[in-house]
Amino acid sequence: MTNRPDLPPEIARRRTFAIISHPDAGKTTLTEKFLLYGGAIQMAGQVRAKGEARRTRSDFMQMEKDRGISVSASAMSFDFENYRFNLVDTPGHSDFSEDTYRTLTAVDAAVMVIDGAKGVESQTQKLFEVCRLRDLPILTFCNKMDRESRDTFEIIDEIQENLAIDVTPAAWPIGVGREFMGTYDILRDRLELMDRADRNKVAESIQIKGLDDPKLAEHVPAHLLGKFLEDIEMAKELLPQLDPESVLNGSMTPIWFGSAINSFGVKELMDGIGTYGPEPQVQTAQPREIAPEEPNVAGFVFKVQANMDPKHRDRVAFVRMASGHFERGMKLTHVRSKKQMAITNPVLFLAADRELAEEAWAGDIIGIPNHGQLRIGDTLTEGEAIRVTGIPSFAPELLQNCRAGDPMKAKHLEKALMQFAEEGAAKVFKPTFGSGFIVGVVGALQFEVLASRIEMEYGLPVRFEASQFTSARWVHGEKDAIEKFATANKQHIAEDNDGDTVYLTRLQWDIDRVERDYVDITLSATKEMMV
């Protein structure tokens, strides 16, 4: 391995991971079951609640509850056996993928949820590529095995082909669809049987000694047993064995099978995260990396959420602790403004519930309520001027003009839009020419979410109208060159919420023309969330 010192036990027991998947693969349901097993809630909710079945805990916005989708990433911390899990549930919907990309900079591993009937879907593939860029270890959970799903080998082949990663089974399903009755836990030689009657009940485990144990035949009907034994022999011949090192460097993923809604296969997955998932990792930063075992505290903001509590106009910055042992009341330096901040009321999240965090260790995610001082990409340290790098901001793919229903309320609108821009929910551009604001997003659904949130949180009806521009590029270059360029192209120039110059384009031709005519200017589609 490396010659780094062992981590302090409190840090070594942390596992910080995100759950990624295509919409509807069952990610939020799986999150609920994690909380159930961690003892954090007594009864798991369902995304679409019926009668007494409670709503899920991790979807806290009104819109998420109405539509049954997750719109913004939420963080949760809970204990499971000897481990401390910090779980971040990300939106699967591609319209909110930017939030997800940023979240992936704050975790050490990802749990990829795949729908047993649909296999690898487009959004899973996109998110997987981001994990690949960062060499994140990936653990896979194949969900919905109790519905008609595909052949197990087919699913594994598809993951190997589409995602170019070795797959090793950590468990093997017995029967599929209506006949799905459980899995055989390969790593611990156990039979796990599912209870369909009670969805909140933990599955029963039967310890067996190898695949020729007669106990197997007592619990598994003959027609299923035959196919299962045949499959598992093939799997042992064809598929690689689990190598913990390859899992940690991101070249191999272990796969578990189960049904999250029936609480089945979830505990095995959690054991797997504990055993094979990485401890808190070294964080890339300038001018040097931050190691988790360093005694000085450092952390960075990867997400800002405004108005989590509609009764208070609060904004919570989600901070991933990169090193040290943080205690409530500590004074930390805000590297961008070089000012000191006393962190008096940091919170720990349990979905929509929060409690004061008396302490936090490297690997934890805490929330810091503030009034706009903290932005995405900010670093907080015990004095050293380090800034965490690599948190991306992408050029929006859709632009629309935003106007307040009441022209007298233009000022309020500006404030609301600036809050959403700092939260990273949208890009807001103020054109130098003409009035109003141009709002840019990655997916069309975000316009609906913004309009509904501005109305609910600020009491401002707004309307979005088509804009003549189709995309935006950040302008980089020497100050004089940028000024000269801006003067010559007034109609196309705007400023983003950080005051940086942006070139609004209608056609690809605009971009080509600038590249041809202005050699000393570069246009870029991403901007590092730097400050």
C-alpha angles and dihedrals in degrees: 000000000000131000093243115129120256114271119250106266093247090057095039092060092057119105114185115186144152128224112227131183148126114286113279097019088118103261099142091046089053090051089054092053091050088057090047093054092042086059090240095124131022099217127024118233127224127234092234104037120213118195110301097005103107127236118256118269100223098059102074105158118093091235092053090054093049097048102032093233132113113243104176132029113257128197130219134182125198141146123251118183105309094339134090109217121204105190126187117197109205130199110261094198109104091225088071098040094120090065087052095049090054092046090056089063089063101052135072098214143010132226108212115207117204127187109237092221099044104035119194111003130193098262092048088055093051093049091045090057090056090052088049092053088056095038090235115178110245130207117191129215118190105207136194095038088151090068123068100291136172129268111288094233090050091055092048092047091050092052091048093048101040098039100031094226131125113251123206122183114237089181135012125219121237110214124343135239113354091000095051104124105163144296140275110237102224095189095055102023095240136137114228115198124197125229107213095183099065115038095191094052121107112241118253118247125214116197110221132181107232129316095291093061108128088221087077092066091051092060105030123062112242098246091053094042093056094053092042094053091046092050095047092051089053091046091053091051098043107032127067121251120252110274111186092203093056090049091054094049091050099245097109133041125198113217128214125190127214151107115269094195089057091046087242126147090002097108092051089052090051091050087051093052089051095047103036103021119101127259116237107304137217112278121225112236143147130286089008140356121265116233117206094229094060111119094225117085120243130165140160137216113242099167139019121201119193124206098005085157106043091202092064123043089230131153120203121202112209107221125194110209108228100182146357135021114295121204128193114264094029119145112233130184116243097219097205096054095026087226127132119243123196107217100212104156110030114165135215115215129230095174106280093352118079135186132191112273109226091184142357134193133209107292095034124116116220133175122233114198110216142153100248101298092114121067134176110285096026117138125212119199142163090259106302115118100235122141125199113232137200103056104136133213116196131212109256117249096207127047128190136169114247122211131176115240087229112050090206089066098061091116092054089049091054090054093048093048093048089054092053091046091054090046087056091237092123142353114250119201125189108204114222088218120058129357137282131048133281114217120202126197139169097233136025094238088066091069089058092047092049094048092048093046095047089051095046099039100035104022089236120134108211136180130212118215132189114273126213088231124081105188145006134225129192114237118227129183144086115328094246092047091051092049092049091048092048093051092051094048102038096149091058101044127101138155125236123222091274091055094251119146116256129189113216114209136197100190139013084251090070091057093046090049093053092048089051100043102035111051094171094056127076124196117208133192095208133046123195109239090246129148 
